[in-house]
């Protein structure tokens, strides 16, 4: 492909008349609420791992060991997510997006609710962490294809020239779930530091049942995505999407994984590792430590709720990869200053630093990723491809982060410098990958080939805003 010639617009397709504005709104709500539940659970477990799980389930361990063990259970959830992604992603390419999204939200939310009923180590001994691990595995298995399915569904539903915005809506659900979880923890920790002894920690997990009910109700009324419906109508549904993916799309999967190093790694670093660092090192045993960790996520998510749709809109205007790279560079530039601020123990500066780093840098990449990842893959293995790329990268970039970070703190006497260097490494990988990622804006979603194989697309570095006319009909 020539790097000097802008790509012509993909030939327009007739708008899919079966998808009304009401259908599009319903799909947006269904995807966003599922994402809200996933990240409500994610934020709950993140905060609980950082703040209380070592006391609840690893009582016999010293504080450092307990923290490492709590983060190890956090990692287990990420470790099984690829298995869930493989299973549910393949299922989604064989039976449809809607049915799988119903299954994932039930499994994921049910496991989270059950965590609120668990006995503690003081009550049943070693059985307590074992049960926690089992539920964490089920939670991770269900979450393995939830976000991939939501992004795929909205990308296939949305009008061609507005895919970036609409595909970012499920990622707004992330902010909703994070805000709710963090606010609940904040309110619990403010009135009493007896949250562990009083059993108040159970309330946020039990509340998952409410989100489950709402999400299931809306998803039952959802239509199947247009792209999958067309495949089914023409009897082109792939019987073995995973095999097809591994045979034709290995490079695309690796690109997707590389793109997530900064985004998923940054998310875990700021939501889990930074919160733990602030609570246990920078602020130590301060009475305000726990609530400050929770309120930092509230402000960050509020910033992210603005950043995500803005990033989606920008990706419709300037191209997916340019916008993605811009937010990754921003995260890289501010990494060291942010970690230095966290090390000072200044409460106001800590909240501001996490809000900017997570709410703009990391979640800006989320907004651009919504449409980018599904557009990278062909129609017959799109759900599987997005699931595999997202979840295998989540193990490396997200799941290992708190565990590696806890070890770094132990090895380097609680120094913040190795933690900042770790973030720079992950972000640098993503920035490099953006230069080999094809621009996908306006791509025909009925194509069975991946974006890497599409000769009409120009390299991301030279994509032009004019490549997708504003009036282009729905894909």
LUMROSE-797778 format. One record per residue (C-alpha): residue in one letter; z, x, y. Coordinates in steps of 0.1 Angstrom, whole numbers, plus 5000, padded with zeros to 4 digits. Layout:
N
AZXY ...
//
This chain:
475
X500050005000 X499250125035 X502250175058 X500150145089 X498649795086 X500749475091 X500649235063 X498648915067 X500548595063 X500648455028 X498348155024 X500147835033 X501047585007 X501247215011 X504847095019 X506646954989 X506946584998 X509546524971 X512146714992 X513346515021 X515546625049 X518446435032 X517746635000 X517746955020 X521146875036 X522646775003 X521447104987 X523047285016 X526347115011 X526247154974 X525547524976 X527947595004 X530847414987 X530247594954 X530247924973 X533447814992 X535147754958 X533948084944 X535248284975 X538348074978 X539148194943 X537948544952 X540048564983 X543048414966 X542948674938 X542248954963 X545248864984 X547448794954 X546449134938 X547249314971 X550449134979 X552348964950 X550849004915 X552449334908 X555849164913 X554948854893 X553148994863 X554049374861 X557749364869 X558649654846 X556349894865 X557050104895 X555349984927 X552350224926 X551750164889 X552149784894 X549549794922 X547149984900 X547649734871 X547149434894 X543949584907 X542849654871 X543049274864 X540949224895 X538349464881 X538349274847 X536948974865 X534149174879 X533549344845 X532749014828 X530648874857 X527449044845 X527948874811 X528248544829 X525248634850 X523148704820 X524248394802 X524048144830 X521148314847 X518948284816 X520147924812 X519247844847 X515647974842 X515447764810 X517147434818 X517247434856 X519247534886 X521247214890 X522747184855 X523947544855 X525547514889 X527547224876 X528747434846 X529647734867 X531747554893 X533747374865 X534547694846 X535247904877 X537447644894 X539247534862 X540347894855 X541547934891 X543547614889 X545147714856 X546448034872 X548747824893 X550447704860 X550948054846 X554448174836 X555648504851 X556648824834 X560248744839 X559748414820 X557648514790 X557348894792 X554049054781 X552448714775 X552248654812 X549748934821 X547848854789 X547348494800 X546448614835 X543748844821 X542248564800 X541948334829 X540548614851 X537848664824 X536948294824 X536948294862 X534648594864 X532348454836 X531848134856 X531448314889 X528748544873 X525848314883 X527348084909 X526248274940 X522948374925 X522248004916 X523247884951 X521048134968 X518148074945 X518347694949 X518447704987 X515647954989 X513447734967 X514447414986 X513947555022 X510847545044 X508947875042 X509447975078 X513247885078 X514248025044 X516448295059 X518548045077 X518847785050 X519448045023 X522348185044 X524147855043 X525747915008 X527048245022 X528748045050 X530647885022 X532048225016 X533648225050 X535047875045 X536647965012 X538048295026 X539448115057 X541147855036 X542648105011 X543848345038 X545348065059 X547247925029 X548648265021 X549448325058 X551347995060 X553248065028 X554248415039 X555348335074 X558248105067 X559748295038 X559448625021 X560748444990 X557248324982 X557448504948 X560848374938 X560248024951 X557047974932 X555147884964 X552348124953 X551147854928 X550147604954 X546847784966 X545647814930 X546447454921 X544547344952 X541347474937 X541147134919 X540346964952 X537247184959 X536147144923 X536046764926 X534146764959 X531547024947 X530946844914 X530446504931 X527846644954 X526046854928 X525646544905 X523546384932 X521346694937 X517646714928 X516247004908 X514647274929 X510847234936 X509847564921 X511547504888 X510247144887 X506747274890 X507247524863 X508647254840 X505847014849 X503147274840 X505147384809 X505547734823 X509247764819 X510148104804 X511748074769 X513248424772 X513648504809 X515948794803 X513448974780 X510748904806 X512949044833 X513749364815 X510149414806 X508649354840 X511349384867 X513549684861 X512649844894 X513349514913 X516749484896 X517649844906 X516549774942 X518749454943 X521649654929 X521149924955 X521149674983 X524449544973 X526349874973 X527149845010 X527549475011 X529649414979 X531449744982 X532249685018 X533549335011 X535949454984 X537049755005 X537949545035 X539249235017 X541349404990 X541649784995 X542149775033 X544549485031 X546549665005 X546549985025 X547749815057 X550549635038 X551849915017 X551050225038 X550350165075 X552849885080 X555049965049 X557849725044 X557449555077 X558249185077 X554849125093 X552849325067 X551949035043 X551048775070 X549049035089 X546949105058 X546148735054 X545548665091 X543148955093 X540948785068 X541148455087 X539748625119 X537148815099 X535948505082 X535748315115 X533548595129 X531548595097 X530948225099 X528948295131 X527348615119 X525948485086 X523648215099 X522648435129 X521648705104 X519648445085 X517848335116 X517148695126 X515648765091 X513248475097 X512248625130 X512149005123 X512049035085 X514749045058 X514949415053 X514949525089 X517949295096 X519649405064 X519249775073 X520549715108 X523849565096 X524149845070 X523750105096 X526349935118 X528849945089 X528150315084 X528650405120 X531950225124 X533550315090 X535550615101 X536750465134 X537850145116 X539850335089 X541450545116 X542550235134 X543950085102 X546050405097 X547750365131 X549650055120 X548849875153 X548849505144 X546449375170 X544049665165 X544149625127 X543149255129 X540349335154 X539049625133 X538849425100 X537349125119 X534549335133 X533949555102 X533949275076 X532848985098 X529849155114 X528949465093 X529449345058 X528848975062 X525849035083 X524249185052 X525248865034 X523248655058 X520048855054 X520548875016 X520448505010 X516648475010 X515848835004 X517248864969 X515548544954 X512248634971 X512248974954 X511748804920 X508948604904 X509448234897 X509948244859 X512948474859 X514248444894 X517648304886 X518148564859 X516948844881 X519248754910 X522148714887 X521649044870 X521149244902 X524149074919 X526649094891 X525949444876 X526149584911 X529349384916 X531049584888 X530049914903 X530349834940 X532949564941 X535149554910 X535849924909 X536649964946 X540349854946 X541050054914 X539350364927 X540950314961 X544450284946 X543850604926 X542550784958 X545750684976 X547850814948 X545951144946 X545651214983 X549151114994 X548050785010 X545450945032 X542750715047 X540050985048 X538950955012 X538750575015 X536450605046 X534350865027 X534050624998 X532750345021 X530250595037 X528850685003 X528250324992 X526750235026 X524450535026 X523050434992 X522050095006 X520550235037 X518350465016 X517350174993 X516149955022 X513350205028 X511850134994 X512449754995 X509349545001 X509449285029 X509548945014 X509648705043 X507148415038 X506448505002 X504948234979 X507848134956 X505547994929 X504248344922 X505348474888 X505148834898 X507849024918 X507549124954 X506949494943 X503749374926 X502449174955 X499749374972 X499749145002 X503249265013 X503649565035 X506649815033 X509749685050 X509749955076 X506549815092 X506949445087 X505949245118 X507448935133 X503948775133 X503548795096 X504948445091 X503748185116 X506447945128 X504347645118 X503847755081 X504547465058 X507347455032 X506947685002 
//
